[in-house]
Amino acid sequence: MAATSGSRRVVIVGGGFAGLFAARRLGRAPVQVTLIDRAEHHLFQPLPYQCATGILSEGKIATSLRELLRKHDNVEFVLAEVTGIDAAGRTVTARRPLGKEIEFGYDYLVLAAGVRQSYFGHDEYAAVAPGMKSIEDALKIWRRVFRAFELAESATDPAERKRWLTFALVGAGPTGVELAGQLRELATKTLPHRLPQPPRRHPELVARLRPRHPPRTHLYRP
């Protein structure tokens, strides 16, 4: 990053849409910008469901943050996880991938770290019901979905087969609706060309819309 004597320093936490667009806009301003994120890539958040169903590879929905910011000489990217903020001292503390603690001073701080997956007060559901906030989440769902279809294909008991072909989705927003549609596409158009015994019935999709006290639901039923 090209340092400018006396210029203001801006620290941006998070490389999602908000953080990336802020860094790009400030790339034309007389300031020094440091963008900090624990992932080296920017994830195009509307598309993880396509990675989760094998339509797109992870490389198609994520782009290197350094590549996206390379045209801005006053912007640097640091791969680290923010662990603390000292508002009085105007410093941000972060941990590098190998554990080293580093500190950044700032004149202006932009917090754009995104949101966490909500389990409606039941965090124990996380082990059986991955969200859709990261590439890791999408790949975990992908493995579970295709494992369920494989096990359904080899099942001889109709009841067991039905269990493997039952998918529960919590949330009927754009991601939930698109994921449900892609699961149907897999069963009716993609997998019949790949499996010796393709699904003889459509998968059962159970969608739940923000229940007040959700039951123990997850992606597939064991």
C-alpha positions in Angstrom: 0.0 0.0 0.0 1.3 3.4 -0.9 1.5 5.4 2.3 0.7 9.1 2.2 2.2 11.3 4.9 -0.5 12.7 7.2 -3.3 10.9 5.6 -6.1 9.5 7.6 -6.2 5.7 8.3 -9.4 3.7 7.9 -9.7 0.2 9.1 -12.6 -2.0 7.7 -13.5 -5.2 9.4 -15.1 -7.6 7.0 -14.8 -8.4 3.3 -18.4 -9.0 2.4 -20.5 -6.7 0.2 -20.4 -3.7 2.7 -16.7 -4.0 3.5 -15.7 -4.5 -0.1 -17.8 -1.6 -1.5 -16.5 0.7 1.3 -12.9 -0.2 0.5 -13.5 0.4 -3.2 -15.1 3.7 -2.7 -12.4 4.8 -0.3 -9.8 3.7 -2.9 -10.4 7.0 -4.6 -10.1 9.1 -1.4 -7.0 10.6 0.3 -6.9 8.0 3.0 -5.0 4.8 3.8 -7.3 1.8 4.1 -6.8 -1.6 5.7 -9.4 -4.3 5.1 -9.3 -7.2 7.6 -11.1 -10.5 7.1 -10.6 -14.0 8.3 -11.2 -15.4 4.8 -9.0 -14.5 1.9 -12.0 -14.3 -0.5 -15.1 -12.4 -1.0 -18.2 -14.7 -1.2 -21.0 -13.8 -3.5 -23.6 -14.5 -0.9 -26.7 -15.2 -3.2 -25.0 -18.3 -4.7 -23.8 -20.7 -2.0 -27.0 -22.8 -2.5 -25.7 -23.6 -6.0 -22.4 -24.8 -4.5 -24.4 -26.8 -1.9 -26.2 -28.7 -4.7 -23.2 -29.2 -7.0 -24.3 -26.7 -9.7 -21.2 -24.5 -9.2 -17.8 -25.1 -7.7 -16.6 -22.9 -4.8 -14.3 -21.1 -7.2 -17.2 -19.7 -9.1 -18.8 -18.0 -6.2 -15.7 -16.7 -4.4 -13.0 -14.3 -5.5 -9.7 -13.3 -3.9 -10.1 -10.0 -2.0 -6.5 -9.1 -3.0 -7.5 -9.5 -6.7 -10.6 -7.4 -6.2 -8.7 -4.6 -4.5 -5.4 -4.7 -6.6 -6.3 -1.5 -8.5 -6.4 0.6 -5.4 -2.9 1.6 -4.3 -4.1 3.0 -1.0 -6.0 -0.2 0.1 -4.3 -3.2 1.7 -5.8 -6.5 2.7 -4.8 -8.4 5.8 -5.9 -12.0 6.4 -6.7 -12.1 10.2 -9.6 -12.5 12.6 -10.4 -9.4 14.7 -10.4 -10.3 18.4 -10.8 -6.9 20.0 -11.4 -3.2 19.6 -10.2 -0.4 21.8 -12.4 2.5 21.0 -10.7 4.8 23.4 -7.2 4.0 22.0 -8.5 3.7 18.4 -6.9 0.4 17.8 -8.1 -3.0 16.5 -6.5 -6.3 17.6 -6.5 -9.3 15.3 -5.1 -12.8 15.1 -3.2 -14.0 12.1 -3.8 -17.6 10.8 -0.8 -19.0 12.8 -1.8 -17.3 16.0 0.3 -14.1 16.0 -1.5 -11.1 17.4 -1.3 -7.8 15.5 -2.6 -4.3 16.1 -3.9 -1.6 13.8 -4.4 2.0 14.6 -7.2 3.9 13.0 -8.8 7.3 12.6 -12.0 5.8 11.3 -13.4 2.3 11.8 -15.9 0.5 9.6 -17.5 -2.6 11.1 -18.9 -4.8 8.4 -18.4 -8.2 9.8 -21.8 -9.6 8.7 -24.2 -11.8 10.8 -24.2 -15.2 12.4 -26.6 -18.0 11.7 -29.6 -17.9 14.0 -30.8 -21.1 15.6 -33.6 -19.4 17.5 -31.9 -19.9 20.9 -31.0 -23.6 20.2 -27.3 -23.5 19.3 -27.1 -27.3 19.7 -28.8 -27.6 16.3 -25.7 -26.3 14.6 -24.1 -29.8 14.7 -26.9 -31.3 12.6 -28.2 -28.2 10.7 -25.5 -26.2 8.9 -26.3 -22.7 7.8 -25.6 -21.1 4.5 -23.2 -18.3 5.4 -19.8 -19.6 4.0 -18.2 -21.9 1.5 -17.6 -24.4 4.3 -21.3 -24.4 5.1 -22.2 -25.0 1.4 -19.7 -27.8 1.0 -20.9 -29.5 4.2 -24.5 -29.4 2.8 -23.2 -30.7 -0.5 -21.6 -33.7 1.2 -24.7 -34.5 3.2 -27.1 -34.1 0.3 -25.2 -36.4 -2.0 -24.6 -38.9 0.7 -28.3 -39.0 1.4 -29.1 -39.7 -2.3 -26.4 -42.4 -2.4 -27.7 -44.1 0.7 -31.3 -43.9 -0.6 -30.2 -45.5 -3.9 -28.8 -48.5 -2.1 -31.6 -48.9 0.5 -33.9 -51.9 0.1 -36.4 -50.9 2.7 -38.9 -48.3 1.4 -39.2 -46.7 4.8 -35.5 -46.2 5.0 -35.4 -44.9 1.5 -38.1 -42.4 2.3 -36.1 -41.2 5.3 -33.0 -40.5 3.2 -35.1 -38.7 0.7 -36.7 -36.4 3.2 -35.1 -32.9 3.5 -36.1 -30.3 6.0 -35.3 -26.6 5.3 -35.8 -23.9 7.9 -36.6 -20.6 6.2 -38.6 -19.9 3.0 -36.7 -16.9 1.8 -34.8 -16.7 -1.4 -32.1 -19.2 -0.3 -34.5 -21.7 1.1 -36.8 -21.6 -1.9 -33.8 -21.9 -4.4 -32.3 -24.7 -2.4 -35.6 -26.6 -2.4 -35.9 -26.1 -6.2 -32.3 -27.4 -6.7 -32.9 -30.5 -4.6 -35.8 -31.3 -6.9 -33.7 -30.7 -10.0 -31.1 -33.1 -8.6 -33.6 -35.9 -8.1 -35.5 -35.5 -11.3 -32.9 -34.3 -13.9 -29.3 -34.7 -12.7 -29.1 -37.9 -10.7 -31.1 -40.2 -13.0 -28.1 -40.0 -15.3 -25.6 -40.8 -12.6 -27.1 -43.4 -10.3 -27.7 -47.0 -11.3 -31.1 -46.8 -9.5 -32.2 -43.2 -9.6 -34.7 -42.0 -7.0 -38.1 -43.6 -7.8 -39.9 -40.8 -6.0 -39.4 -37.1 -5.6 -37.6 -36.0 -2.4 -39.9 -34.8 0.3 -39.2 -31.2 1.1 -40.3 -29.8 4.4 -40.0 -26.0 4.7 -40.4 -24.1 7.9 -40.8 -20.3 8.1 -39.3 -18.8 11.2 -41.0 -20.9 13.8 -41.2 -19.5 17.3 -40.1 -22.7 18.9 -38.7 -24.9 16.1 -38.6 -28.6 16.5 -35.3 -30.5 16.0 -35.1 -30.4 12.2 -32.1 -30.8 10.1 -31.1 -31.3 6.5 -31.7 -35.0 6.3 -33.1 -37.6 8.6 -30.7 -40.4 9.6 
